């Protein structure tokens, strides 16, 4: 199955680039301030447990870390919500989320880029439950009384903190794999690659 070059540019729209940059900046700020909060009472090993170097933290102290974390949390969350609405409004979700064609391609396709594309959509889809878990545990710690019905689902406080903390390496791993697969599909011009492969799927076999 050959790739067909569409007669349209592959550059991402400016609004998509804006969504991504706001995501990246607020995400890393949220993580850095969260690590500052972590240092006040490490999840692993108690107060004398593993501490994070100050160079990759934000806030300077516990209250400063909390202020940054909660402020950036709203920016990150609202930006994700706006991006999600944009994806569904423009129907870009059809090119982003995994479907049965991707699963079949992993089993039968001889096109290596098509397989990378399938893996990319699997990875892209996998971030949704991870983000929902991060938001749910974060809200449970932010307002444990108001969200008691949510925080109770995670058992005790230590389990809640541990789960919230473990979403950090998962999000970072997702970011790394997402970037590598995007480059593998279309040398960074992933919009063109998505359209190429989607057109190829429609060609007679």
ROSE-4610 file (N, C-alpha, C; in Angstrom, 1 decimal, always signed):
// ROSE-4610
residu = [X/X/X/X/X/X/X/X/X/X/X/X/X/X/X/X/X/X/X/X/X/X/X/X/X/X/X/X/X/X/X/X/X/X/X/X/X/X/X/X/X/X/X/X/X/X/X/X/X/X/X/X/X/X/X/X/X/X/X/X/X/X/X/X/X/X/X/X/X/X/X/X/X/X/X/X/X/X/X/X/X/X/X/X/X/X/X/X/X/X/X/X/X/X/X/X/X/X/X/X/X/X/X/X/X/X/X/X/X/X/X/X/X/X/X/X/X/X/X/X/X/X/X/X/X/X/X/X/X/X/X/X/X/X/X/X/X/X/X/X/X/X/X/X/X/X/X/X/X/X/X/X/X/X/X/X/X/X/X/X/X/X/X/X/X/X/X/X/X/X/X/X/X/X/X/X/X/X/X/X/X/X/X/X/X/X/X/X/X/X/X/X/X/X/X/X/X/X/X/X/X/X/X/X/X/X/X/X/X/X/X/X/X/X/X/X/X/X/X/X/X/X/X/X/X/X/X/X/X/X/X/X/X/X/X/X/X/X/X/X/X/X/X/X/X/X/X/X/X/X/X/X/X/X/X/X/X/X/X/X/X/X/X/X/X/X/X/X/X/X/X/X/X/X/X/X/X/X/X/X/X/X/X/X/X/X/X/X/X/X/X/X/X/X/X/X/X/X/X/X/X/X/X/X/X/X/X/X/X/X/X/X/X/X/X/X/X/X/X/X/X/X/X/X/X/X/X/X/X/X/X/X/X/X/X/X/X/X/X/X/X/X/X/X/X/X/X/X/X/X/X/X/X/X/X/X/X/X/X/X/X/X/X/X/X/X/X/X/X/X/X/X/X/X/X/X/X/X/X/X/X/X/X/X/X/X/X/X/X/X/X/X/X/X/X/X/X/X/X/X/X/X/X/X/X/X/X/X/X/X/X/X/X/X/X/X/X/X/X/X/X/X/X/X/X/X/X/X/X/X/X/X/X/X/X/X/X/X/X/X/X/X/X/X/X/X/X/X/X/X/X/X/X/X/X/X/X/X/X/X/X/X/X/X/X/X/X/X/X/X/X/X/X/X/X/X/X/X/X/X/X/X/X/X/X/X/X/X/X/X/X/X/X/X/X/X/X/X/X/X/X/X/X/X/X/X/X/X/X/X/X/X/X/X/X/X/X/X/X/X/X/X/X/X/X/X/X/X/X/X/X/X/X/X/X/X/X/X/X/X/X/X/X/X/X/X/X/X/X/X/X/X/X/X/X/X/X/X/X/X/X/X/X/X/X/X/X/X/X/X/X/X/X/X/X/X/X/X/X/X/X/X/X/X/X/X/X/X/X/X/X/X/X/X/X/X/X/X/X/X/X/X/X/X/X/X/X/X/X/X/X/X/X/X/X]
num = [1/1/1/2/2/2/3/3/3/4/4/4/5/5/5/6/6/6/7/7/7/8/8/8/9/9/9/10/10/10/11/11/11/12/12/12/13/13/13/14/14/14/15/15/15/16/16/16/17/17/17/18/18/18/19/19/19/20/20/20/21/21/21/22/22/22/23/23/23/24/24/24/25/25/25/26/26/26/27/27/27/28/28/28/29/29/29/30/30/30/31/31/31/32/32/32/33/33/33/34/34/34/35/35/35/36/36/36/37/37/37/38/38/38/39/39/39/40/40/40/41/41/41/42/42/42/43/43/43/44/44/44/45/45/45/46/46/46/47/47/47/48/48/48/49/49/49/50/50/50/51/51/51/52/52/52/53/53/53/54/54/54/55/55/55/56/56/56/57/57/57/58/58/58/59/59/59/60/60/60/61/61/61/62/62/62/63/63/63/64/64/64/65/65/65/66/66/66/67/67/67/68/68/68/69/69/69/70/70/70/71/71/71/72/72/72/73/73/73/74/74/74/75/75/75/76/76/76/77/77/77/78/78/78/79/79/79/80/80/80/81/81/81/82/82/82/83/83/83/84/84/84/85/85/85/86/86/86/87/87/87/88/88/88/89/89/89/90/90/90/91/91/91/92/92/92/93/93/93/94/94/94/95/95/95/96/96/96/97/97/97/98/98/98/99/99/99/100/100/100/101/101/101/102/102/102/103/103/103/104/104/104/105/105/105/106/106/106/107/107/107/108/108/108/109/109/109/110/110/110/111/111/111/112/112/112/113/113/113/114/114/114/115/115/115/116/116/116/117/117/117/118/118/118/119/119/119/120/120/120/121/121/121/122/122/122/123/123/123/124/124/124/125/125/125/126/126/126/127/127/127/128/128/128/129/129/129/130/130/130/131/131/131/132/132/132/133/133/133/134/134/134/135/135/135/136/136/136/137/137/137/138/138/138/139/139/139/140/140/140/141/141/141/142/142/142/143/143/143/144/144/144/145/145/145/146/146/146/147/147/147/148/148/148/149/149/149/150/150/150/151/151/151/152/152/152/153/153/153/154/154/154/155/155/155/156/156/156/157/157/157/158/158/158/159/159/159/160/160/160/161/161/161/162/162/162/163/163/163/164/164/164/165/165/165/166/166/166/167/167/167/168/168/168/169/169/169/170/170/170/171/171/171/172/172/172/173/173/173/174/174/174/175/175/175/176/176/176/177/177/177/178/178/178/179/179/179/180/180/180/181/181/181/182/182/182/183/183/183/184/184/184/185/185/185/186/186/186/187/187/187/188/188/188/189/189/189/190/190/190/191/191/191/192/192/192/193/193/193/194/194/194/195/195/195/196/196/196/197/197/197/198/198/198/199/199/199/200/200/200/201/201/201/202/202/202/203/203/203/204/204/204/205/205/205]
x = [+0.8/+0.0/+0.9/+0.8/+1.6/+1.0/+1.8/+1.4/+1.0/+0.0/-0.5/-0.3/+0.4/+0.6/-0.6/-1.2/-2.4/-2.0/-2.9/-2.7/-3.0/-2.4/-2.6/-1.4/-1.1/+0.1/-0.1/+1.1/+1.1/+1.3/+1.5/+1.8/+0.5/+0.8/-0.3/-0.9/-2.2/-2.8/-2.2/-2.2/-1.6/-2.2/-3.6/-4.3/-3.8/-3.5/-3.0/-1.7/-0.8/+0.5/+0.4/-0.5/-0.7/-1.2/-2.1/-2.6/-1.4/-0.6/+0.5/+1.6/+1.9/+2.9/+2.3/+1.1/+0.5/+0.5/+0.2/+0.2/+1.6/+2.6/+4.0/+4.5/+4.3/+4.8/+4.1/+2.7/+2.0/+2.2/+2.4/+2.6/+3.9/+5.0/+6.3/+6.3/+5.6/+5.5/+4.7/+3.7/+2.8/+3.7/+4.5/+5.3/+6.4/+7.0/+8.1/+7.6/+6.4/+5.8/+5.3/+4.8/+4.4/+5.5/+6.7/+7.9/+8.3/+8.1/+8.4/+7.5/+6.2/+5.3/+5.7/+6.1/+6.6/+7.7/+8.6/+9.8/+9.4/+8.3/+7.8/+7.4/+7.0/+6.6/+6.7/+7.9/+8.1/+7.1/+6.6/+5.7/+6.4/+7.7/+8.4/+9.5/+9.3/+10.3/+10.1/+8.9/+8.6/+9.4/+9.4/+10.1/+11.6/+12.2/+13.6/+13.8/+12.8/+12.8/+13.5/+13.2/+13.9/+13.4/+14.4/+14.1/+14.5/+13.8/+14.0/+15.0/+16.0/+16.9/+16.2/+16.6/+15.9/+15.9/+16.9/+17.0/+15.8/+15.1/+14.0/+12.6/+12.7/+11.4/+11.1/+9.8/+9.3/+8.5/+8.8/+8.1/+8.9/+10.1/+11.0/+10.7/+9.5/+9.1/+7.7/+7.1/+5.8/+4.7/+4.5/+3.4/+3.6/+4.9/+5.1/+4.9/+5.2/+5.0/+3.5/+2.7/+1.3/+0.6/+1.1/+0.5/+0.7/+2.0/+2.3/+1.5/+1.4/+0.8/-0.7/-1.4/-2.8/-3.1/-2.3/-2.5/-2.2/-1.2/-0.8/-1.8/-2.3/-3.2/-4.5/-5.0/-6.1/-5.8/-4.7/-4.3/-4.2/-3.5/-3.3/-4.7/-5.5/-6.8/-7.7/-7.8/-8.7/-8.2/-6.9/-6.3/-6.6/-6.5/-6.8/-8.3/-9.2/-10.6/-10.9/-10.2/-10.4/-9.9/-8.8/-8.2/-9.1/-9.7/-10.6/-11.8/-12.4/-13.5/-13.1/-12.0/-11.5/-11.4/-10.8/-10.6/-11.9/-12.9/-14.2/-15.0/-14.9/-15.6/-15.1/-13.8/-13.2/-13.1/-13.5/-13.5/-12.1/-11.1/-9.7/-9.6/-10.5/-10.4/-10.4/-10.9/-10.9/-9.5/-8.6/-7.2/-6.3/-6.8/-6.0/-6.2/-7.4/-7.7/-7.7/-7.3/-7.2/-8.6/-8.5/-9.7/-9.4/-10.3/-10.1/-9.1/-9.1/-8.2/-6.7/-6.4/-5.1/-4.7/-5.6/-5.3/-5.0/-5.8/-5.6/-4.3/-3.9/-2.7/-1.5/-1.5/-0.4/-0.2/-1.3/-1.3/-0.9/-1.4/-1.3/-0.6/-0.4/+0.1/+1.6/+2.0/+3.5/+4.1/+3.3/+3.8/+4.3/+5.6/+6.1/+5.6/+5.4/+4.8/+3.4/+2.7/+1.3/+1.3/+2.2/+2.3/+2.7/+3.6/+4.0/+2.8/+2.1/+0.8/-0.2/-0.3/-1.2/-0.7/+0.6/+1.1/+0.9/+1.1/+1.0/-0.5/-1.4/-2.8/-3.2/-2.5/-2.7/-2.1/-0.9/-0.3/-1.1/-1.6/-2.3/-3.6/-4.2/-5.5/-5.2/-4.0/-3.7/-3.5/-3.2/-3.0/-4.3/-5.5/-6.7/-7.0/-6.9/-7.1/-6.0/-4.8/-3.7/-4.0/-4.5/-4.8/-6.0/-7.0/-8.2/-7.8/-6.9/-6.4/-5.7/-4.8/-4.1/-5.0/-6.0/-7.0/-7.8/-8.3/-9.1/-8.4/-7.1/-6.3/-5.9/-5.7/-5.3/-6.5/-7.6/-8.8/-9.1/-8.9/-9.2/-8.3/-7.0/-6.1/-6.3/-6.7/-6.9/-8.1/-9.2/-10.4/-11.0/-10.3/-10.7/-12.1/-12.6/-13.9/-15.0/-14.8/-15.8/-15.9/-14.7/-14.7/-14.5/-15.1/-14.9/-15.4/-16.4/-16.9/-15.9/-15.0/-14.0/-12.7/-12.3/-11.1/-11.3/-12.5/-12.7/-12.5/-12.5/-12.3/-10.9/-10.0/-8.6/-8.0/-8.9/-8.4/-7.9/-6.7/-6.1/-5.3/-4.9/-4.2/-2.9/-2.1/-0.8/-1.0/-2.0/-2.3/-2.7/-3.5/-3.9/-2.7/-1.8/-0.6/+0.3/+0.4/+1.3/+0.8/-0.5/-1.1/-0.9/-1.2/-1.0/+0.4/+1.4/+2.8/+3.2/+2.6/+3.0/+2.5/+1.5/+1.1/+2.1/+3.0/+4.1/+5.0/+5.7/+6.5/+5.7/+4.4/+3.6/+3.4/+3.1/+2.9/+4.2/+5.3/+6.6/+6.9/+6.7/+6.9/+6.1/+4.8/+3.9/+4.4/+4.9/+5.4/+6.6/+7.5/+8.6/+8.2/+7.4/+7.0/+6.2/+5.3/+4.5/+5.3/+6.4/+7.3/+8.1/+8.6/+9.4/+8.6/+7.3/+6.5/+6.0/+5.8/+5.4/+6.5/+7.8/+8.9/+9.1/+8.8/+8.9/+7.8/+6.7/+5.6/+5.9/+6.2/+6.3/+7.3/+8.4/+9.5/+9.0/+8.1/+7.5/+6.2/+6.0/+4.8/+3.7/+3.3/+2.4/+1.0/+0.6/-0.7/-0.8/+0.3/+0.4/+0.4/+1.2/+1.3/+0.0/-0.8/-2.1/-3.0/-3.0/-3.9/-3.4/-2.1/-1.5/-2.0/-1.8/-2.1/-3.6/-4.4/-5.8/-6.3/-5.8/-6.1/-5.7/-4.5/-4.0/-5.0/-5.5/-6.5/-7.7/-8.1/-9.3/-9.1/-7.8/-7.5/-7.9/-8.3/-8.7/-7.5/-7.7/-6.7/-6.4]
y = [-1.2/+0.0/+1.2/+2.1/+3.2/+4.4/+5.3/+6.6/+7.5/+8.3/+9.3/+10.7/+11.5/+12.9/+13.8/+14.3/+15.1/+16.5/+17.2/+18.6/+19.6/+19.5/+20.4/+20.4/+21.6/+21.6/+20.8/+20.3/+19.5/+20.2/+21.5/+22.2/+22.2/+22.1/+22.1/+23.6/+23.7/+25.0/+25.8/+27.1/+27.9/+27.6/+27.4/+27.1/+25.8/+24.8/+23.5/+23.6/+24.4/+24.7/+25.4/+26.3/+27.1/+26.2/+25.3/+24.3/+23.5/+23.0/+22.2/+22.9/+24.2/+24.9/+25.3/+25.6/+25.9/+24.6/+23.5/+22.2/+21.9/+22.1/+21.7/+22.6/+23.9/+24.9/+24.6/+24.6/+24.4/+23.0/+22.0/+20.6/+20.6/+21.1/+21.0/+21.9/+23.0/+23.9/+23.2/+22.5/+21.7/+20.6/+19.9/+18.8/+19.4/+20.4/+21.0/+21.5/+22.2/+22.6/+21.4/+20.4/+19.2/+18.5/+18.5/+18.0/+18.8/+20.1/+20.9/+20.5/+20.3/+19.8/+18.4/+17.6/+16.2/+16.3/+17.2/+17.3/+17.6/+18.3/+18.6/+17.3/+16.3/+15.0/+14.0/+13.4/+12.5/+11.3/+10.9/+9.8/+8.5/+8.4/+7.1/+7.4/+6.6/+6.7/+7.7/+8.3/+9.3/+10.6/+11.4/+12.7/+12.6/+11.5/+11.3/+10.5/+10.4/+9.6/+10.3/+9.8/+10.4/+11.8/+12.7/+14.1/+14.5/+15.4/+15.9/+17.0/+17.1/+18.2/+19.5/+20.6/+21.9/+22.4/+22.0/+22.6/+22.3/+21.2/+20.8/+21.0/+21.8/+22.1/+23.6/+23.9/+25.3/+25.7/+26.9/+27.4/+27.8/+27.1/+27.4/+26.8/+26.6/+26.1/+25.5/+24.9/+24.2/+25.1/+26.2/+27.1/+27.6/+28.0/+28.5/+27.4/+26.2/+25.0/+24.8/+24.9/+24.7/+25.8/+27.1/+28.2/+28.0/+27.7/+27.4/+26.2/+25.2/+23.9/+24.1/+24.8/+25.0/+26.0/+27.0/+28.0/+27.3/+26.6/+25.9/+24.8/+24.2/+23.1/+23.5/+24.7/+25.3/+25.6/+26.2/+26.5/+25.2/+24.2/+22.9/+22.3/+22.2/+21.5/+22.2/+23.5/+24.3/+24.2/+24.2/+24.1/+22.7/+21.7/+20.3/+20.2/+20.9/+20.9/+21.6/+22.7/+23.5/+22.7/+22.0/+21.2/+20.0/+19.4/+18.3/+18.7/+19.9/+20.4/+20.7/+21.3/+21.6/+20.3/+19.3/+18.0/+17.4/+17.5/+16.9/+17.8/+19.1/+20.1/+20.0/+19.8/+19.8/+18.4/+17.4/+16.0/+15.4/+16.1/+15.6/+14.3/+14.0/+12.8/+11.5/+11.6/+10.5/+10.1/+11.1/+10.9/+10.7/+10.8/+10.8/+9.6/+9.1/+8.0/+6.6/+5.6/+4.3/+3.7/+2.9/+2.2/+0.8/+0.0/-1.4/-1.5/-0.5/-0.5/-0.5/+0.2/+0.2/-1.1/-1.8/-3.1/-4.1/-4.0/-4.9/-4.6/-3.3/-2.9/-3.5/-3.5/-4.1/-5.5/-6.2/-7.7/-8.0/-7.2/-7.6/-6.6/-5.3/-4.4/-4.6/-4.4/-4.5/-3.1/-2.1/-0.7/-0.3/-0.1/+0.2/+1.5/+2.5/+3.8/+3.6/+2.8/+2.5/+1.9/+1.0/+0.4/+1.4/+2.3/+3.4/+4.3/+4.6/+5.4/+4.7/+3.4/+2.7/+2.7/+2.5/+2.6/+4.0/+5.0/+6.4/+6.7/+6.2/+6.4/+5.6/+4.5/+3.7/+4.5/+5.0/+5.9/+7.1/+7.8/+9.0/+8.8/+7.6/+7.3/+6.9/+6.3/+5.9/+7.0/+8.2/+9.3/+9.7/+9.4/+9.9/+9.3/+8.0/+7.4/+7.9/+8.1/+8.6/+10.0/+10.9/+12.2/+12.3/+11.4/+11.4/+10.9/+10.0/+9.5/+10.6/+11.3/+12.4/+13.5/+13.9/+14.9/+14.4/+13.2/+12.6/+12.6/+12.1/+12.1/+13.5/+14.3/+15.7/+16.4/+16.3/+16.9/+16.3/+15.0/+14.4/+14.9/+15.3/+15.8/+17.3/+18.0/+19.5/+19.8/+19.1/+19.3/+18.0/+17.4/+16.0/+16.0/+17.1/+17.1/+17.3/+18.2/+18.4/+17.2/+16.6/+15.4/+14.1/+14.0/+12.8/+11.6/+11.7/+10.5/+10.0/+10.9/+10.6/+10.1/+10.8/+10.4/+9.0/+8.7/+7.4/+6.2/+6.5/+5.4/+4.9/+5.7/+5.4/+4.8/+4.6/+4.1/+5.1/+4.9/+5.8/+6.9/+7.9/+9.1/+8.7/+7.8/+7.4/+6.8/+6.0/+5.4/+6.4/+7.4/+8.5/+9.3/+9.6/+10.4/+9.6/+8.3/+7.4/+7.3/+7.1/+7.0/+8.4/+9.5/+10.8/+11.0/+10.6/+10.8/+9.9/+8.7/+7.8/+8.2/+9.1/+9.6/+10.5/+11.0/+11.9/+11.2/+10.1/+9.4/+8.9/+8.5/+8.0/+9.1/+10.3/+11.5/+11.8/+11.8/+12.1/+11.0/+9.8/+8.7/+8.9/+9.2/+9.4/+10.5/+11.6/+12.8/+12.4/+11.6/+11.1/+10.2/+9.2/+8.2/+8.9/+9.8/+10.6/+11.3/+12.0/+12.8/+11.9/+10.8/+9.9/+9.3/+8.9/+8.3/+9.3/+10.6/+11.6/+11.9/+11.9/+12.0/+10.8/+9.7/+8.5/+8.4/+9.0/+9.0/+9.9/+11.2/+12.2/+13.2/+12.9/+13.9/+15.1/+15.0/+16.1/+16.7/+16.4/+16.9/+15.9/+15.7/+14.6/+14.7/+16.0/+16.2/+15.6/+15.9/+15.3/+13.8/+13.2/+11.8/+11.2/+11.7/+11.2/+11.2/+12.2/+12.3/+11.3/+11.2/+10.3/+8.8/+8.4/+7.1/+6.8/+7.8/+7.7/+7.5/+8.3/+8.1/+6.7/+6.3/+4.9/+3.9/+4.0/+3.0/+2.9/+4.0/+4.0/+3.4/+3.2/+2.7/+1.2/+0.8/-0.6/-1.5/-2.6/-3.5/-4.4]
z = [+0.0/+0.0/+0.0/-1.0/-1.1/-0.5/+0.0/+0.6/-0.5/-0.4/-1.3/-0.7/-1.4/-0.9/-1.2/-0.1/-0.3/-0.8/-1.4/-1.8/-0.8/+0.4/+1.4/+2.3/+3.0/+3.8/+5.1/+5.6/+6.8/+8.1/+8.0/+9.3/+10.2/+11.5/+12.4/+12.5/+12.6/+12.8/+14.0/+13.9/+15.0/+16.3/+16.3/+17.6/+18.2/+17.4/+17.9/+18.5/+17.9/+18.4/+19.7/+19.8/+21.1/+22.2/+21.9/+22.9/+23.4/+22.5/+22.9/+23.7/+23.3/+24.1/+25.5/+25.6/+26.9/+27.7/+27.1/+27.8/+28.3/+27.5/+27.9/+29.0/+28.9/+29.9/+31.2/+31.2/+32.4/+33.0/+32.2/+32.7/+33.5/+32.9/+33.6/+34.8/+34.7/+35.9/+37.0/+36.6/+37.6/+38.2/+37.4/+37.9/+38.9/+38.5/+39.3/+40.6/+40.6/+41.9/+42.7/+42.0/+42.7/+43.4/+42.8/+43.4/+44.6/+44.6/+45.8/+46.9/+46.6/+47.7/+48.2/+47.3/+47.6/+48.6/+48.5/+49.4/+50.8/+51.0/+52.3/+53.1/+52.4/+53.0/+51.9/+51.7/+50.6/+50.6/+49.5/+49.4/+49.8/+49.4/+49.7/+50.8/+51.9/+53.0/+54.1/+54.1/+55.2/+55.0/+56.1/+56.0/+55.7/+56.0/+55.7/+54.4/+53.6/+52.4/+51.2/+50.0/+48.8/+48.6/+48.5/+48.2/+46.8/+46.2/+44.8/+44.9/+44.0/+44.0/+43.8/+44.5/+44.4/+43.0/+42.1/+40.8/+39.9/+40.2/+39.3/+40.1/+41.1/+41.8/+41.6/+42.0/+41.8/+43.0/+43.5/+44.7/+45.8/+46.0/+47.0/+48.4/+48.7/+50.0/+49.8/+50.9/+50.7/+50.3/+50.9/+50.5/+49.1/+48.8/+47.4/+46.4/+46.7/+45.8/+45.6/+46.7/+46.6/+45.8/+46.0/+45.2/+43.7/+43.3/+41.9/+41.4/+42.2/+41.7/+41.4/+42.3/+42.2/+41.0/+40.9/+39.8/+38.5/+38.3/+37.0/+36.8/+37.8/+37.6/+36.9/+37.2/+36.5/+35.1/+34.8/+33.5/+32.6/+33.2/+32.5/+32.2/+33.3/+33.1/+32.2/+32.3/+31.3/+29.9/+29.7/+28.4/+27.8/+28.6/+28.1/+27.8/+28.6/+28.3/+27.0/+26.7/+25.5/+24.3/+24.5/+23.4/+23.1/+24.1/+23.9/+23.1/+23.5/+22.8/+21.3/+21.1/+19.8/+18.9/+19.5/+18.8/+18.3/+19.2/+18.8/+17.9/+18.1/+17.3/+15.8/+15.6/+14.3/+13.8/+14.6/+14.2/+14.0/+14.6/+14.6/+15.3/+16.2/+17.0/+16.1/+14.9/+14.0/+13.5/+13.6/+13.2/+14.4/+15.6/+16.8/+17.7/+17.7/+18.7/+18.0/+18.7/+18.2/+17.7/+16.7/+16.2/+15.8/+15.3/+14.9/+13.7/+12.8/+11.7/+12.2/+13.3/+13.8/+14.3/+15.0/+15.5/+14.4/+13.3/+12.2/+11.5/+11.4/+10.8/+11.5/+12.8/+13.6/+13.3/+13.0/+12.7/+11.3/+10.3/+8.9/+8.0/+8.4/+7.5/+7.2/+6.0/+5.6/+5.5/+5.8/+5.8/+7.1/+7.3/+8.6/+9.2/+8.3/+8.8/+9.3/+8.6/+9.1/+10.5/+10.7/+12.1/+13.1/+12.7/+13.7/+14.0/+12.9/+13.0/+14.0/+13.9/+14.7/+16.2/+16.4/+17.8/+18.3/+17.4/+17.9/+18.4/+17.7/+18.1/+19.4/+19.6/+20.8/+22.0/+21.8/+22.8/+23.1/+22.0/+22.1/+22.9/+22.7/+23.4/+24.9/+25.1/+26.5/+27.5/+27.0/+27.9/+28.6/+28.0/+28.6/+29.9/+30.1/+31.5/+32.5/+32.0/+32.9/+33.4/+32.5/+32.8/+33.8/+33.5/+34.3/+35.7/+35.8/+37.1/+37.9/+37.1/+37.8/+38.3/+37.5/+37.9/+39.1/+39.0/+40.1/+41.4/+41.4/+42.6/+43.1/+42.1/+42.5/+43.2/+42.6/+43.2/+44.6/+44.7/+46.0/+47.1/+46.7/+47.7/+47.9/+46.8/+46.9/+47.8/+47.6/+48.4/+48.9/+49.9/+50.3/+50.9/+51.5/+52.1/+51.1/+50.2/+49.1/+48.2/+47.9/+47.0/+47.8/+49.0/+49.8/+49.1/+48.2/+47.5/+46.5/+46.1/+45.1/+45.8/+46.9/+47.6/+48.3/+48.7/+49.3/+48.4/+47.1/+46.2/+46.2/+46.7/+46.6/+47.9/+48.9/+50.1/+51.1/+51.6/+52.6/+51.9/+52.7/+52.1/+51.4/+52.0/+51.4/+50.1/+49.9/+48.6/+47.6/+48.0/+47.1/+46.6/+47.6/+47.2/+46.3/+46.6/+45.7/+44.3/+44.2/+42.8/+42.1/+42.8/+42.1/+41.7/+42.6/+42.2/+41.0/+40.9/+39.9/+38.5/+38.5/+37.2/+36.5/+37.3/+36.8/+35.8/+36.2/+35.2/+34.0/+34.2/+33.1/+32.1/+32.6/+31.7/+30.9/+31.7/+31.0/+30.0/+30.3/+29.4/+28.1/+28.4/+27.2/+26.3/+26.9/+26.2/+25.3/+25.9/+25.2/+24.0/+24.3/+23.2/+22.1/+22.5/+21.6/+20.6/+21.1/+20.3/+19.4/+19.9/+19.0/+17.9/+18.2/+17.2/+16.2/+16.6/+15.7/+14.7/+15.2/+14.2/+13.3/+13.8/+13.0/+11.9/+12.2/+11.1/+10.0/+10.4/+9.3/+9.5/+10.2/+10.4/+11.1/+12.0/+12.7/+12.1/+10.8/+10.1/+10.2/+11.4/+11.7/+11.0/+10.8/+10.2/+8.8/+8.0/+6.7/+6.7/+7.7/+7.8/+8.1/+9.0/+9.4/+8.2/+7.4/+6.2/+5.1/+4.9/+4.0/+4.3/+5.5/+5.9/+5.9/+6.3/+6.2/+4.8/+3.9/+2.4/+2.0/+2.4/+2.0/+2.5/+3.7/+4.2/+3.3/+2.6/+1.8/+0.4/+0.0/-1.3/-1.5/-2.6/-2.9/-2.6/-1.9/-1.6/-2.7]
